[in-house]
């Protein structure tokens, strides 16, 4: 019953914001560790400033749900084969059980061609085939991969792929904010997280 309520809440949220969708999720059926209560966060984006902004948003969303959260050091190697000195287990704060890694994936820019403008038409003459066409970036589809990995070996126990349409590329950081909320909502829906006792 509780999962049904969460699904309804998420659908309600997405109906108001049709620009984001959880494309697919996966949960390790062999994982028996129970819900995670202490998470380190790491966001990987081509723009380091936006990555830091999104890390703050992920931490904020996780704290709202009562989890203990920290940022993972930038020097931590996120591969399962990391050496002791640069492994997340060594560089994370004490007590961290898992690392939530959010990576920017594919980006697809859609351009819309306008019919031209009055200024362009006056220079091109009255022939519509010679009218200057204006191109503008209309939507940017970004695909994000979010993995919840055990701190000891960085093997994923949960993954989600999230697609978000960012209208007008300006202020990309603010427009990516829903990625954090959608990911954290889905983690809770899939019973991967649990609030810490205070």
VEXMIVEX-738300 format. One line per field, with one value per atom (N, C-alpha, C): residue in three letters; x, y negated, z; chain; atom name. Coordinates in pm, 1 decimal, decimal comma. Last residue first. Layout:
% residues N
r: c(ALA_...) $
x: c(X_...) $
y: c(Y_...) $
z: c(Z_...) $
c: c(A_...) $
a: c(CA_...) $
END
This chain:
% residues 198
r: c(UNK_UNK_UNK_UNK_UNK_UNK_UNK_UNK_UNK_UNK_UNK_UNK_UNK_UNK_UNK_UNK_UNK_UNK_UNK_UNK_UNK_UNK_UNK_UNK_UNK_UNK_UNK_UNK_UNK_UNK_UNK_UNK_UNK_UNK_UNK_UNK_UNK_UNK_UNK_UNK_UNK_UNK_UNK_UNK_UNK_UNK_UNK_UNK_UNK_UNK_UNK_UNK_UNK_UNK_UNK_UNK_UNK_UNK_UNK_UNK_UNK_UNK_UNK_UNK_UNK_UNK_UNK_UNK_UNK_UNK_UNK_UNK_UNK_UNK_UNK_UNK_UNK_UNK_UNK_UNK_UNK_UNK_UNK_UNK_UNK_UNK_UNK_UNK_UNK_UNK_UNK_UNK_UNK_UNK_UNK_UNK_UNK_UNK_UNK_UNK_UNK_UNK_UNK_UNK_UNK_UNK_UNK_UNK_UNK_UNK_UNK_UNK_UNK_UNK_UNK_UNK_UNK_UNK_UNK_UNK_UNK_UNK_UNK_UNK_UNK_UNK_UNK_UNK_UNK_UNK_UNK_UNK_UNK_UNK_UNK_UNK_UNK_UNK_UNK_UNK_UNK_UNK_UNK_UNK_UNK_UNK_UNK_UNK_UNK_UNK_UNK_UNK_UNK_UNK_UNK_UNK_UNK_UNK_UNK_UNK_UNK_UNK_UNK_UNK_UNK_UNK_UNK_UNK_UNK_UNK_UNK_UNK_UNK_UNK_UNK_UNK_UNK_UNK_UNK_UNK_UNK_UNK_UNK_UNK_UNK_UNK_UNK_UNK_UNK_UNK_UNK_UNK_UNK_UNK_UNK_UNK_UNK_UNK_UNK_UNK_UNK_UNK_UNK_UNK_UNK_UNK_UNK_UNK_UNK_UNK_UNK_UNK_UNK_UNK_UNK_UNK_UNK_UNK_UNK_UNK_UNK_UNK_UNK_UNK_UNK_UNK_UNK_UNK_UNK_UNK_UNK_UNK_UNK_UNK_UNK_UNK_UNK_UNK_UNK_UNK_UNK_UNK_UNK_UNK_UNK_UNK_UNK_UNK_UNK_UNK_UNK_UNK_UNK_UNK_UNK_UNK_UNK_UNK_UNK_UNK_UNK_UNK_UNK_UNK_UNK_UNK_UNK_UNK_UNK_UNK_UNK_UNK_UNK_UNK_UNK_UNK_UNK_UNK_UNK_UNK_UNK_UNK_UNK_UNK_UNK_UNK_UNK_UNK_UNK_UNK_UNK_UNK_UNK_UNK_UNK_UNK_UNK_UNK_UNK_UNK_UNK_UNK_UNK_UNK_UNK_UNK_UNK_UNK_UNK_UNK_UNK_UNK_UNK_UNK_UNK_UNK_UNK_UNK_UNK_UNK_UNK_UNK_UNK_UNK_UNK_UNK_UNK_UNK_UNK_UNK_UNK_UNK_UNK_UNK_UNK_UNK_UNK_UNK_UNK_UNK_UNK_UNK_UNK_UNK_UNK_UNK_UNK_UNK_UNK_UNK_UNK_UNK_UNK_UNK_UNK_UNK_UNK_UNK_UNK_UNK_UNK_UNK_UNK_UNK_UNK_UNK_UNK_UNK_UNK_UNK_UNK_UNK_UNK_UNK_UNK_UNK_UNK_UNK_UNK_UNK_UNK_UNK_UNK_UNK_UNK_UNK_UNK_UNK_UNK_UNK_UNK_UNK_UNK_UNK_UNK_UNK_UNK_UNK_UNK_UNK_UNK_UNK_UNK_UNK_UNK_UNK_UNK_UNK_UNK_UNK_UNK_UNK_UNK_UNK_UNK_UNK_UNK_UNK_UNK_UNK_UNK_UNK_UNK_UNK_UNK_UNK_UNK_UNK_UNK_UNK_UNK_UNK_UNK_UNK_UNK_UNK_UNK_UNK_UNK_UNK_UNK_UNK_UNK_UNK_UNK_UNK_UNK_UNK_UNK_UNK_UNK_UNK_UNK_UNK_UNK_UNK_UNK_UNK_UNK_UNK_UNK_UNK_UNK_UNK_UNK_UNK_UNK_UNK_UNK_UNK_UNK_UNK_UNK_UNK_UNK_UNK_UNK_UNK_UNK_UNK_UNK_UNK_UNK_UNK_UNK_UNK_UNK_UNK_UNK_UNK_UNK_UNK_UNK_UNK_UNK_UNK_UNK_UNK_UNK_UNK_UNK_UNK_UNK_UNK_UNK_UNK_UNK_UNK_UNK_UNK_UNK_UNK_UNK_UNK_UNK_UNK_UNK_UNK_UNK_UNK_UNK_UNK_UNK_UNK_UNK_UNK_UNK_UNK_UNK_UNK_UNK_UNK_UNK_UNK_UNK_UNK_UNK_UNK_UNK_UNK_UNK_UNK_UNK_UNK_UNK_UNK_UNK_UNK_UNK_UNK_UNK_UNK_UNK_UNK_UNK_UNK_UNK_UNK_UNK_UNK_UNK_UNK_UNK_UNK_UNK_UNK_UNK_UNK_UNK_UNK_UNK_UNK_UNK_UNK_UNK_UNK_UNK_UNK_UNK_UNK_UNK_UNK_UNK_UNK_UNK_UNK_UNK_UNK_UNK_UNK_UNK_UNK_UNK_UNK) $
x: c(1717,0_1779,8_1764,4_1786,6_1717,7_1791,6_1773,0_1848,5_1767,5_1556,2_1598,0_1675,0_1673,9_1592,3_1645,5_1676,6_1720,2_1623,2_1556,3_1702,2_1756,7_1289,7_1331,7_1482,1_1205,0_1261,3_1316,0_1139,9_1033,7_1080,8_1394,3_1304,3_1191,5_1489,5_1564,5_1473,4_1300,7_1303,2_1381,4_1366,1_1230,8_1231,2_1626,1_1606,4_1466,9_1570,5_1656,2_1631,3_1408,5_1356,1_1438,3_1588,2_1463,5_1408,7_1795,5_1822,7_1695,9_1659,1_1729,9_1755,0_1562,0_1470,8_1538,4_1794,9_1758,4_1663,6_1842,8_1874,6_1838,1_1789,0_1693,1_1721,9_2010,8_1880,2_1779,8_2204,7_2215,3_2079,8_2133,0_2124,1_2124,0_2096,8_2067,2_2044,5_2024,9_2066,7_2018,5_1897,9_2014,1_2063,9_1577,3_1668,5_1786,7_1477,9_1438,1_1534,7_1583,8_1617,1_1583,0_1447,6_1451,6_1475,2_1594,0_1537,8_1554,1_1591,0_1594,7_1529,8_1773,5_1677,8_1699,4_1813,7_1845,4_1734,4_1952,2_1837,4_1889,2_2048,1_2075,8_1943,9_2199,6_2080,1_2122,7_2438,5_2327,1_2194,0_2761,9_2627,8_2526,2_3063,5_2973,9_2832,6_3251,5_3194,8_3114,1_3333,0_3386,2_3336,1_3242,5_3357,3_3417,6_3014,5_3140,9_3261,2_2797,6_2848,5_2987,0_2627,2_2732,9_2774,7_2379,8_2407,2_2502,6_2387,9_2418,4_2437,3_2236,8_2258,9_2276,7_2274,9_2285,5_2320,0_2082,9_2166,3_2160,6_2053,4_2032,6_2132,7_1888,6_2003,9_1963,7_1798,2_1763,0_1890,5_1717,6_1835,9_1792,6_1543,8_1543,5_1672,6_1624,1_1491,8_1491,2_1840,6_1835,3_1703,2_1753,5_1774,0_1767,0_1800,0_1804,0_1823,0_1630,9_1693,6_1687,8_1686,4_1623,6_1701,8_1628,5_1721,2_1642,3_1482,3_1465,7_1558,5_1480,4_1603,2_1595,7_1231,3_1339,6_1471,2_1062,9_1067,6_1178,9_1148,5_1153,5_1166,0_1177,8_1047,2_1043,6_1495,8_1397,6_1268,0_1673,5_1670,4_1575,1_1631,4_1758,2_1756,9_1377,4_1399,1_1529,7_1403,3_1327,1_1354,9_1541,4_1605,6_1535,9_1343,7_1473,0_1544,1_1138,3_1116,4_1248,6_1268,9_1212,0_1202,5_1196,7_1266,6_1203,6_1067,1_1034,8_1109,5_1304,3_1193,9_1175,3_1382,4_1404,3_1282,6_1520,0_1396,4_1426,6_1721,8_1712,2_1583,0_1820,4_1720,5_1713,9_2088,1_2036,0_1939,0_2141,4_2094,4_2031,8_2380,2_2305,1_2267,3_2442,6_2422,8_2347,4_2515,8_2535,0_2522,1_2650,2_2587,5_2618,1_2602,1_2686,9_2601,8_2611,6_2526,3_2617,2_2641,5_2717,3_2618,8_2637,5_2544,8_2622,7_2783,4_2809,5_2703,9_2732,3_2722,0_2752,0_2795,0_2764,8_2770,2_3001,1_2932,8_2917,2_3156,0_3017,4_2942,0_3366,5_3338,3_3188,1_3375,7_3362,5_3330,4_3605,8_3473,1_3474,9_3854,9_3838,3_3702,2_3832,1_3933,4_3905,9_3627,7_3617,4_3715,9_3722,7_3617,3_3605,1_4080,3_3950,7_3847,0_4342,3_4246,4_4106,6_4481,8_4501,0_4400,9_4405,8_4367,2_4375,0_4289,4_4389,0_4345,6_3994,5_4074,4_4169,6_3823,0_3962,7_4052,7_3576,2_3588,9_3733,3_3618,3_3621,1_3634,2_3644,7_3514,5_3507,9_3878,8_3861,7_3737,2_3879,0_3841,2_3820,3_3913,3_4028,3_3995,9_3685,0_3705,9_3819,7_3514,2_3630,8_3648,9_3163,5_3281,9_3395,5_2967,7_3021,5_3145,2_2709,1_2833,3_2873,1_2431,8_2486,8_2616,5_2183,5_2310,7_2384,3_1834,8_1957,4_2078,9_1587,7_1645,2_1771,7_1498,7_1439,7_1505,3_1654,2_1510,6_1443,2_1895,6_1879,6_1733,2_1843,3_1864,4_1847,1_1824,1_1709,4_1723,0_2086,2_1967,0_1847,2_2243,0_2259,2_2136,7_2151,7_2135,7_2144,1_2233,9_2091,4_2063,4_2514,4_2441,8_2293,6_2553,8_2588,5_2516,7_2480,7_2393,6_2427,1_2700,3_2564,3_2471,0_2908,6_2907,4_2767,8_2830,2_2845,1_2839,6_2848,5_2715,9_2720,5_3127,2_3042,1_2901,4_3224,2_3250,1_3161,4_3071,7_3092,3_3105,3_3023,1_3128,9_3161,4_2987,2_2929,9_3043,9_2916,0_3015,0_2946,1_2878,7_2816,3_2927,2_2847,3_2944,0_2870,3_2789,8_2738,9_2853,1_2741,6_2829,4_2781,9_2503,5_2543,0_2642,1_2341,3_2453,9_2517,2_2145,6_2114,6_2223,6_1992,1_2111,4_2069,4_1814,0_1818,6_1943,9_1990,4_1889,7_1905,1_2165,9_2214,3_2110,5_2142,9_2069,1_2103,0_2137,4_2172,2_2081,9_2049,9_2133,7_2169,5_1919,9_1837,0_1917,0_1977,0_2047,7_1965,9_1760,4_1798,2_1860,8_1708,6_1752,6_1795,1_1501,7_1572,5_1609,0_1448,6_1457,7_1531,2_1360,7_1353,2_1358,2_1185,9_1273,7_1258,0_1177,3_1120,1_1227,1_1080,7_1170,1_1100,0_897,7_1027,8_1122,3_655,1_662,2_799,8_549,4_680,3_707,1_306,6_328,6_458,5_348,6_244,6_257,5_541,0_582,3_475,3_384,8_495,9_534,0_214,5_159,1_266,2_397,1_324,2_262,4_474,3_573,2_503,6_230,8_295,6_395,5_189,6_93,1_153,7_411,7_398,1_301,5_349,2_469,5_460,7_118,3_109,7_228,8_227,4_125,8_111,0_391,3_453,4_355,0_193,8_283,7_350,4_82,0_0,0_87,0) $
y: c(-943,0_-1063,0_-1064,5_-694,7_-729,9_-845,9_-764,1_-728,6_-766,3_-626,7_-737,1_-684,9_-434,9_-441,1_-553,8_-307,9_-397,4_-394,9_-128,7_-123,2_-213,5_-102,0_-58,1_-43,7_-224,1_-89,6_-34,1_-474,9_-388,4_-244,1_-574,6_-545,8_-452,5_-599,5_-520,3_-480,0_-779,7_-641,7_-548,5_-1012,2_-955,5_-808,6_-1046,1_-1016,8_-960,2_-1100,6_-989,0_-948,2_-1330,4_-1208,1_-1086,3_-1513,7_-1475,3_-1344,3_-1528,7_-1487,8_-1438,2_-1622,4_-1493,7_-1441,7_-1881,9_-1767,3_-1630,1_-2048,1_-2020,2_-1900,1_-2134,9_-1994,6_-1954,2_-2401,8_-2317,7_-2169,3_-2504,4_-2513,1_-2418,8_-2451,4_-2396,7_-2394,4_-2599,2_-2453,4_-2394,7_-2863,7_-2826,0_-2675,2_-2795,5_-2889,4_-2841,0_-2622,3_-2573,0_-2667,5_-2563,5_-2677,5_-2653,1_-2295,6_-2396,6_-2513,2_-1985,6_-2118,9_-2217,6_-1688,6_-1787,2_-1923,6_-1394,6_-1526,1_-1616,2_-1062,7_-1153,5_-1284,4_-835,7_-945,5_-1033,5_-518,8_-606,2_-709,6_-371,0_-434,6_-518,4_-92,3_-191,7_-249,2_75,8_12,5_-87,3_168,1_249,3_195,0_176,1_118,4_218,7_187,2_259,7_204,4_79,5_-6,3_70,7_210,8_258,9_179,1_62,6_153,5_194,4_-84,7_-155,2_-61,2_4,6_35,0_-25,5_-244,6_-142,6_-120,0_-343,3_-332,0_-214,3_-551,5_-420,5_-434,6_-703,9_-713,6_-573,3_-874,5_-740,4_-757,5_-1085,9_-1070,2_-926,3_-1259,0_-1128,6_-1115,8_-1540,6_-1485,9_-1354,1_-1729,9_-1607,9_-1552,5_-2051,3_-1969,8_-1847,9_-2252,6_-2160,5_-2081,3_-2464,4_-2459,6_-2371,1_-2687,4_-2565,7_-2565,1_-2806,7_-2830,8_-2697,3_-2957,9_-2835,3_-2873,8_-3120,4_-3133,9_-2998,8_-3182,9_-3097,9_-3109,8_-3438,5_-3379,6_-3300,1_-3376,9_-3434,8_-3362,7_-3256,1_-3324,0_-3387,3_-3161,1_-3062,1_-3124,6_-3383,4_-3307,6_-3203,2_-3690,3_-3547,7_-3464,6_-3953,8_-3894,1_-3744,9_-3998,3_-4024,6_-3952,8_-3978,6_-3868,0_-3894,4_-4197,0_-4187,6_-4079,1_-4150,9_-4274,3_-4270,8_-3911,7_-3913,2_-4038,0_-3981,2_-3893,9_-3899,5_-4139,4_-4199,2_-4114,1_-3954,7_-4068,3_-4129,7_-3618,3_-3733,4_-3848,6_-3266,1_-3390,1_-3505,7_-3050,3_-3090,6_-3215,5_-2848,0_-2943,1_-2983,8_-2529,9_-2629,0_-2719,8_-2408,9_-2440,2_-2550,3_-2140,9_-2278,2_-2295,4_-1959,6_-1970,2_-2115,6_-1776,2_-1910,6_-1908,8_-1538,9_-1555,8_-1693,5_-1372,4_-1496,8_-1507,9_-1090,7_-1151,2_-1282,3_-1160,4_-1069,9_-1144,1_-1238,6_-1291,5_-1194,6_-1036,0_-1072,9_-1129,0_-995,1_-1043,0_-1093,5_-766,9_-828,3_-865,1_-722,9_-751,6_-829,6_-473,3_-596,3_-607,7_-342,7_-337,5_-474,7_-380,2_-245,2_-234,0_-556,5_-558,4_-414,8_-551,4_-505,4_-504,3_-833,5_-708,4_-676,8_-959,8_-981,0_-848,2_-824,1_-865,8_-887,5_-717,2_-861,8_-912,2_-438,4_-507,7_-657,9_-381,1_-333,1_-405,0_-479,1_-551,3_-508,5_-466,5_-400,9_-484,5_-542,8_-628,5_-565,8_-351,3_-492,6_-585,0_-94,8_-135,7_-285,6_-125,4_-89,7_-145,8_-8,8_-118,2_-66,5_156,9_200,3_93,6_35,6_142,8_186,3_-322,2_-188,4_-82,6_-580,2_-514,9_-375,0_-724,8_-653,3_-565,5_-1041,1_-899,4_-840,4_-1308,8_-1224,7_-1075,4_-1429,0_-1427,3_-1334,7_-1261,4_-1336,9_-1321,4_-1280,9_-1197,0_-1281,6_-1440,6_-1439,9_-1350,8_-1281,8_-1357,7_-1355,1_-1216,6_-1236,5_-1315,8_-1026,6_-1091,8_-1096,8_-1088,1_-1011,2_-1094,0_-1218,7_-1170,1_-1087,2_-1339,4_-1208,5_-1142,2_-1561,8_-1581,8_-1451,3_-1444,6_-1490,2_-1513,3_-1404,2_-1288,5_-1327,4_-1671,6_-1580,3_-1458,9_-1766,5_-1830,6_-1736,8_-1601,1_-1598,0_-1655,8_-1685,8_-1546,6_-1536,2_-1955,8_-1923,2_-1777,8_-1930,4_-1997,5_-1960,3_-1810,4_-1736,9_-1797,9_-2024,2_-1906,1_-1819,0_-2195,5_-2239,7_-2119,9_-2036,8_-2072,6_-2117,8_-2028,4_-1905,3_-1932,7_-2296,8_-2234,4_-2103,6_-2315,0_-2400,9_-2342,5_-2136,5_-2110,9_-2195,2_-2000,7_-2131,8_-2111,7_-1737,5_-1802,3_-1941,7_-1561,4_-1640,2_-1705,7_-1354,0_-1371,3_-1437,9_-1357,1_-1389,1_-1415,6_-1167,7_-1216,5_-1237,0_-1117,0_-1156,9_-1205,9_-863,1_-966,7_-993,1_-779,9_-781,1_-893,9_-584,7_-677,0_-670,6_-395,1_-512,4_-618,4_-156,6_-235,2_-359,9_144,9_5,9_-67,2_463,0_374,9_232,6_649,0_559,9_470,7_821,2_854,8_760,8_854,3_764,9_793,9_1000,3_1069,5_983,2_828,1_924,5_1001,1_496,8_624,3_719,6_323,1_349,2_487,2_65,2_202,2_213,1_-133,7_-110,3_38,0_-383,6_-244,2_-238,0_-653,8_-566,7_-419,4_-884,3_-775,8_-668,0_-1207,9_-1073,4_-976,2_-1548,7_-1448,9_-1313,8_-1734,7_-1735,2_-1628,7_-1779,7_-1673,3_-1661,3_-1850,1_-1876,1_-1765,0_-1761,0_-1904,8_-1941,8_-1490,9_-1548,6_-1699,6_-1437,9_-1439,6_-1496,8_-1446,8_-1540,4_-1551,5_-1229,6_-1363,7_-1469,1_-1021,6_-1051,9_-1191,4_-1034,0_-1060,1_-1093,4_-965,4_-1094,3_-1130,7_-707,1_-813,1_-951,0_-580,2_-585,4_-696,4_-607,6_-671,7_-684,2_-450,6_-592,9_-667,7_-203,7_-260,4_-410,2_-160,2_-179,4_-242,0_-122,1_-238,2_-266,2_119,1_0,0_-126,4) $
z: c(1527,5_1584,5_1733,5_1292,1_1416,9_1479,9_942,5_1061,5_1184,5_690,6_777,6_897,6_421,5_541,1_627,7_82,4_188,3_304,4_-83,8_-75,1_34,5_-162,7_-27,9_-14,1_-390,6_-405,4_-273,4_-285,7_-338,9_-349,6_-234,8_-123,1_-167,7_-495,3_-396,8_-281,3_-597,8_-648,8_-555,6_-458,1_-447,8_-489,3_-555,0_-413,1_-388,3_-827,7_-788,7_-643,8_-815,1_-876,7_-835,1_-691,9_-626,5_-682,7_-885,9_-747,6_-680,5_-1111,3_-1117,4_-976,6_-1058,0_-1043,7_-1053,1_-1123,6_-984,7_-970,2_-1376,1_-1348,3_-1205,4_-1370,1_-1440,8_-1422,9_-1241,7_-1174,8_-1240,1_-1443,4_-1308,0_-1238,9_-1672,9_-1673,9_-1533,3_-1764,6_-1626,6_-1613,0_-2107,3_-2003,4_-1866,6_-2284,8_-2213,0_-2102,2_-2321,0_-2324,0_-2231,9_-2119,6_-2217,4_-2208,4_-2080,4_-2031,2_-2141,1_-1994,0_-2101,5_-2039,1_-1871,6_-1841,0_-1962,3_-1763,0_-1876,8_-1836,6_-1574,3_-1571,5_-1693,1_-1455,6_-1568,1_-1576,9_-1167,4_-1232,7_-1347,8_-962,6_-1066,5_-1117,9_-691,9_-746,1_-852,5_-629,7_-579,5_-630,3_-782,8_-771,1_-717,3_-601,2_-690,2_-672,3_-429,6_-534,5_-639,4_-203,2_-331,2_-452,3_22,2_35,1_-99,0_-42,4_-19,8_-21,9_-307,0_-173,5_-157,4_-492,3_-486,1_-342,0_-692,1_-550,0_-535,0_-975,5_-917,1_-767,0_-1245,3_-1101,0_-1044,6_-1537,3_-1480,0_-1332,4_-1745,1_-1626,4_-1577,9_-2039,9_-1977,8_-1863,9_-2168,2_-2097,1_-2032,0_-2433,5_-2362,6_-2299,8_-2471,5_-2455,9_-2375,2_-2702,0_-2590,2_-2590,0_-2873,9_-2812,3_-2689,4_-3007,1_-2926,3_-2852,9_-3330,9_-3188,6_-3116,0_-3643,1_-3564,4_-3418,6_-3900,1_-3769,0_-3697,9_-4239,1_-4138,9_-4008,5_-4464,9_-4366,8_-4263,4_-4773,7_-4640,6_-4543,9_-5014,9_-4977,2_-4838,6_-5048,4_-5047,2_-5004,8_-5064,5_-4938,5_-4934,0_-5193,8_-5228,9_-5100,6_-5130,5_-5105,3_-5137,1_-4963,9_-5068,6_-5037,4_-4763,2_-4857,2_-4973,1_-4602,4_-4673,2_-4780,6_-4496,6_-4573,2_-4651,3_-4357,4_-4481,5_-4563,4_-4125,9_-4223,4_-4358,2_-4001,8_-4035,9_-4140,8_-3958,3_-4047,5_-4091,5_-3972,2_-3904,2_-4002,4_-4008,0_-4043,3_-3968,7_-3906,0_-4042,9_-4087,8_-3725,6_-3734,0_-3878,8_-3627,2_-3731,3_-3736,6_-3334,6_-3405,9_-3505,7_-3231,5_-3280,0_-3357,4_-2956,1_-3060,9_-3103,4_-2840,5_-2861,4_-2978,4_-2606,6_-2744,2_-2755,4_-2420,2_-2436,1_-2581,8_-2206,2_-2338,0_-2328,7_-1874,8_-1987,5_-2118,4_-1567,2_-1687,2_-1800,6_-1284,7_-1399,3_-1511,4_-945,4_-1054,3_-1165,3_-695,3_-803,8_-914,5_-365,6_-474,0_-579,1_-176,9_-250,5_-360,6_158,3_12,2_-47,3_426,3_378,3_226,6_644,2_514,5_465,1_876,5_883,1_751,8_817,6_889,1_891,7_478,0_621,4_689,2_232,1_279,3_430,8_173,4_166,8_215,6_193,3_273,0_281,1_15,2_153,4_244,6_-230,1_-158,7_-12,9_-260,1_-263,0_-187,7_-262,9_-331,6_-341,5_-112,2_-81,5_-150,9_-224,1_-89,3_-65,8_-567,5_-465,6_-330,6_-735,4_-678,8_-570,8_-874,0_-861,1_-798,2_-905,0_-805,5_-780,7_-934,9_-993,6_-883,6_-845,5_-832,3_-892,0_-640,3_-766,4_-752,1_-487,7_-477,3_-616,9_-509,5_-542,7_-536,9_-414,2_-559,7_-600,6_-149,6_-196,4_-346,8_-125,7_-142,3_-199,9_121,6_-14,2_-16,2_316,9_303,2_155,6_532,3_399,1_406,1_678,8_704,1_570,0_617,2_599,2_637,3_621,5_746,4_731,8_399,5_429,6_550,1_380,5_402,9_444,7_301,5_440,8_475,3_28,2_115,6_262,7_-62,7_-76,2_16,5_-1,5_54,6_51,6_-164,6_-18,1_50,7_-417,3_-375,3_-222,8_-404,4_-416,4_-377,1_-391,7_-283,3_-286,0_-640,0_-517,9_-398,3_-806,4_-798,3_-677,6_-760,2_-730,2_-713,7_-860,3_-717,9_-674,6_-1132,6_-1054,7_-905,4_-1199,8_-1197,9_-1120,2_-1181,1_-1097,9_-1088,2_-1373,6_-1231,4_-1139,9_-1641,2_-1579,9_-1428,8_-1694,2_-1772,9_-1719,0_-1383,3_-1491,4_-1568,2_-1131,1_-1237,1_-1355,7_-785,4_-913,8_-1014,5_-498,2_-597,6_-729,3_-152,2_-283,4_-371,3_89,7_33,9_-108,8_341,3_200,9_173,1_560,8_557,8_418,4_537,4_618,7_614,9_324,9_355,1_433,3_406,0_359,7_407,5_358,6_415,2_365,0_241,1_346,9_411,2_31,8_153,8_269,6_-313,5_-202,5_-83,0_-526,1_-428,2_-308,1_-694,6_-620,5_-515,2_-733,7_-721,4_-635,3_-942,8_-804,7_-798,0_-1174,9_-1151,6_-1005,8_-1391,6_-1265,6_-1256,7_-1644,7_-1600,9_-1467,8_-1658,8_-1775,1_-1736,4_-1513,2_-1470,1_-1575,5_-1658,8_-1647,2_-1599,7_-1701,1_-1642,2_-1637,0_-1788,5_-1852,4_-1797,7_-1676,9_-1776,5_-1839,7_-1397,3_-1457,7_-1557,4_-1320,5_-1319,0_-1387,5_-1339,4_-1423,5_-1428,7_-1151,3_-1290,8_-1382,2_-917,5_-935,7_-1082,5_-966,8_-950,5_-973,3_-968,2_-1090,8_-1085,2_-698,3_-803,3_-935,5_-573,4_-545,5_-654,4_-672,5_-702,0_-680,2_-558,7_-705,2_-744,0_-286,8_-341,7_-492,7_-273,1_-239,2_-297,6_-337,0_-423,5_-398,6_-117,3_-249,0_-345,9_79,8_88,8_-46,0_0,0_0,0_0,0) $
c: c(A_A_A_A_A_A_A_A_A_A_A_A_A_A_A_A_A_A_A_A_A_A_A_A_A_A_A_A_A_A_A_A_A_A_A_A_A_A_A_A_A_A_A_A_A_A_A_A_A_A_A_A_A_A_A_A_A_A_A_A_A_A_A_A_A_A_A_A_A_A_A_A_A_A_A_A_A_A_A_A_A_A_A_A_A_A_A_A_A_A_A_A_A_A_A_A_A_A_A_A_A_A_A_A_A_A_A_A_A_A_A_A_A_A_A_A_A_A_A_A_A_A_A_A_A_A_A_A_A_A_A_A_A_A_A_A_A_A_A_A_A_A_A_A_A_A_A_A_A_A_A_A_A_A_A_A_A_A_A_A_A_A_A_A_A_A_A_A_A_A_A_A_A_A_A_A_A_A_A_A_A_A_A_A_A_A_A_A_A_A_A_A_A_A_A_A_A_A_A_A_A_A_A_A_A_A_A_A_A_A_A_A_A_A_A_A_A_A_A_A_A_A_A_A_A_A_A_A_A_A_A_A_A_A_A_A_A_A_A_A_A_A_A_A_A_A_A_A_A_A_A_A_A_A_A_A_A_A_A_A_A_A_A_A_A_A_A_A_A_A_A_A_A_A_A_A_A_A_A_A_A_A_A_A_A_A_A_A_A_A_A_A_A_A_A_A_A_A_A_A_A_A_A_A_A_A_A_A_A_A_A_A_A_A_A_A_A_A_A_A_A_A_A_A_A_A_A_A_A_A_A_A_A_A_A_A_A_A_A_A_A_A_A_A_A_A_A_A_A_A_A_A_A_A_A_A_A_A_A_A_A_A_A_A_A_A_A_A_A_A_A_A_A_A_A_A_A_A_A_A_A_A_A_A_A_A_A_A_A_A_A_A_A_A_A_A_A_A_A_A_A_A_A_A_A_A_A_A_A_A_A_A_A_A_A_A_A_A_A_A_A_A_A_A_A_A_A_A_A_A_A_A_A_A_A_A_A_A_A_A_A_A_A_A_A_A_A_A_A_A_A_A_A_A_A_A_A_A_A_A_A_A_A_A_A_A_A_A_A_A_A_A_A_A_A_A_A_A_A_A_A_A_A_A_A_A_A_A_A_A_A_A_A_A_A_A_A_A_A_A_A_A_A_A_A_A_A_A_A_A_A_A_A_A_A_A_A_A_A_A_A_A_A_A_A_A_A_A_A_A_A_A_A_A_A_A_A_A_A_A_A_A_A_A_A_A_A_A_A_A_A_A_A_A_A_A_A_A_A_A_A_A_A_A_A_A_A_A_A_A_A_A_A_A_A_A_A_A_A_A_A_A_A_A_A_A_A_A_A_A_A_A_A_A) $
a: c(N_CA_C_N_CA_C_N_CA_C_N_CA_C_N_CA_C_N_CA_C_N_CA_C_N_CA_C_N_CA_C_N_CA_C_N_CA_C_N_CA_C_N_CA_C_N_CA_C_N_CA_C_N_CA_C_N_CA_C_N_CA_C_N_CA_C_N_CA_C_N_CA_C_N_CA_C_N_CA_C_N_CA_C_N_CA_C_N_CA_C_N_CA_C_N_CA_C_N_CA_C_N_CA_C_N_CA_C_N_CA_C_N_CA_C_N_CA_C_N_CA_C_N_CA_C_N_CA_C_N_CA_C_N_CA_C_N_CA_C_N_CA_C_N_CA_C_N_CA_C_N_CA_C_N_CA_C_N_CA_C_N_CA_C_N_CA_C_N_CA_C_N_CA_C_N_CA_C_N_CA_C_N_CA_C_N_CA_C_N_CA_C_N_CA_C_N_CA_C_N_CA_C_N_CA_C_N_CA_C_N_CA_C_N_CA_C_N_CA_C_N_CA_C_N_CA_C_N_CA_C_N_CA_C_N_CA_C_N_CA_C_N_CA_C_N_CA_C_N_CA_C_N_CA_C_N_CA_C_N_CA_C_N_CA_C_N_CA_C_N_CA_C_N_CA_C_N_CA_C_N_CA_C_N_CA_C_N_CA_C_N_CA_C_N_CA_C_N_CA_C_N_CA_C_N_CA_C_N_CA_C_N_CA_C_N_CA_C_N_CA_C_N_CA_C_N_CA_C_N_CA_C_N_CA_C_N_CA_C_N_CA_C_N_CA_C_N_CA_C_N_CA_C_N_CA_C_N_CA_C_N_CA_C_N_CA_C_N_CA_C_N_CA_C_N_CA_C_N_CA_C_N_CA_C_N_CA_C_N_CA_C_N_CA_C_N_CA_C_N_CA_C_N_CA_C_N_CA_C_N_CA_C_N_CA_C_N_CA_C_N_CA_C_N_CA_C_N_CA_C_N_CA_C_N_CA_C_N_CA_C_N_CA_C_N_CA_C_N_CA_C_N_CA_C_N_CA_C_N_CA_C_N_CA_C_N_CA_C_N_CA_C_N_CA_C_N_CA_C_N_CA_C_N_CA_C_N_CA_C_N_CA_C_N_CA_C_N_CA_C_N_CA_C_N_CA_C_N_CA_C_N_CA_C_N_CA_C_N_CA_C_N_CA_C_N_CA_C_N_CA_C_N_CA_C_N_CA_C_N_CA_C_N_CA_C_N_CA_C_N_CA_C_N_CA_C_N_CA_C_N_CA_C_N_CA_C_N_CA_C_N_CA_C_N_CA_C_N_CA_C_N_CA_C_N_CA_C_N_CA_C_N_CA_C_N_CA_C_N_CA_C_N_CA_C_N_CA_C_N_CA_C_N_CA_C_N_CA_C_N_CA_C_N_CA_C_N_CA_C_N_CA_C_N_CA_C_N_CA_C_N_CA_C_N_CA_C_N_CA_C_N_CA_C_N_CA_C_N_CA_C_N_CA_C_N_CA_C_N_CA_C_N_CA_C_N_CA_C_N_CA_C_N_CA_C_N_CA_C_N_CA_C) $
END
